Amino acid sequence: MQEECNHKPYCQSLKHSIESQHLVWTPGVHTRWVFHGTDAIEAIVNNPVAGFQPLASGTRGASLWGSGTYFARDAKYVGEGGFAKPGADGKLQCLLCLLATGMPALGDPNNHGVLPIRQGSHRYNSTVDSLSNTEIFVVQHPGAAYPAYVITFG
């Protein structure tokens, strides 16, 4: 349901935007599999309309790369960084998500919502910690992430 309500329409819009810039939409480049740790796993998974709420996201990382919802390339970052939260059985949990990153810009702690213009009237679609070796992705739109799996470990 969440895929149909939020993620799929957002991805279609993002794909159209990328292609209107005469670029080729490429899975693995404009979309990524990433990890997300939160104490709101149940709320994210069980509310298919709301899903992720970037404007309500916490500031645990002090918004180092701008405001929005943060995702990690590596599960280790989420697990060892204290972002994975215990489930009802006491084991740690995180989400494996399909994330539509589009064209990312280098993150900036002063970025609060609207991303910079990339080309003409087209804005960047997400921010990252590094353009050459990205470990952290930040999105501002709730439809950018689809929580595909809950991973339980520890």
N, C-alpha and C positions, 0 to 999 in steps of 0.2 A: 504494500500500500504506500509506504513512504517513497519508494522508487517512483511510483506513478504520480504521486502528489507533488513532490518537491524535486527529486534528483533528475528524473528523466526530462521534464520540461526545461530545467536549468541547463542540463547538458546539451539539449538540442539548440537552445538559444546561444550558448557559448560556442558550439560548433559552427553555427551560422555566422557568428561574429568573426571567428577565426578565418573561416573560408571567405568572408566578404573582404578580408584584408589580403586576399590572394595567397593564403598560406594553406597548407595541407593539415587537416585535423589528424593527429597521430596518437592513438592510445599508447600509453607508456611515456609520452612526452607531455600531452595536454591532460592526461588522466594518470593517476598513480594509486597503487595500493599502499596505504599508510596506517599507522596505529594512533589511537587516541585513548588517553587515560582520563577518567573523570569519576566523580561520585554520582553522576547523573545517568549512568548506563541504562537503568530501567526506564527513566523518563524519555531518553532518546529513542530507545527501541520500541517502547509501548505507545508512543504518541506519533503516529505516522504523518500527521499534518505538521506538527511543530518541528520534530526532529531536532537538529542542532540549532542553537540560538546564539549566534556570534555576538550579538549586542549584549547578551546576558552572561557571556563567558567570564570566568574569573580572571584575576590578574596575578595568578601565582607566579608566573615567570616575569612579572613586572612589565609585560607587553614589550619585550625587547625588540620585536620586529613588527610592531604595530598592533592595532586592536583587531580582534576577530577570534576565531576558533583555531587552536594550534593542533597540528598533527606531526608525528615523527616518522621518518623513513624507517627507523629501526625499532623493533619491539624492546630491545635492551634499554633504549632511552626512556621509554615509558615505564618499564618495570623497575629499573634501578634509580630512576629519577624521582620515584615516589608518586608518580601520576596515576599508576594503577591502584585501584581501590578494592578493598575486600568485599566479596559478595556475601550472601546470607550464610554460606558455609565457612566463611573466614578465609577462603582462598582468594588470591588476587584476580582481578578481571580488567580487561581492556577491550577495546573495539578494533577490529580490522575493518577499514573503510575504503571504499572506492571514492577517490577524491578528484574532482574536476578542477585542475589548477589553471588551465588555460595558459595565458602568457604571464609568467610571474615577474615581479619587480623585486629588487633588493629591499628587504624590510627596513622600516624606520620607526623608532619608538614614538615619533611625533605624528605618525600616521593614525588618524582617528576616523576611519570610515571610508571616505572617498579616496580611491587610489589615483595615482598620477596618470596623466595622459601618456599613452605609448606612441601613438601615431594618429594624426588627424584628430578625429573625434573619439577614437578608440582608447579606452583605458586599460591598464593592466588588470588582470583578473584575480590575482593572489599575490602574496608576498612570501619571501623565503629568507633564510639566514645566510645563504651563499648562492650565487649564481653558478659557480663552477663545481661545487660539491654539496648539494642541498641535503640537509638533514632535517630541517624544520620547514613546514608549510603552514601558512596562515590564510584562512579564507574569511570573507566577510558576508557571504550569502549562505543562508541555511540550506539551500538546495545543492550546494557544491559537494556535500559529503553524503554518502550512502553507507550506513552502518551495516555491513554485510554479515559479520560474524562477531559473537562475543567469545573472547578467548579467556579461559580460566586456567590459572597456573599457580605454582608455589605451594 
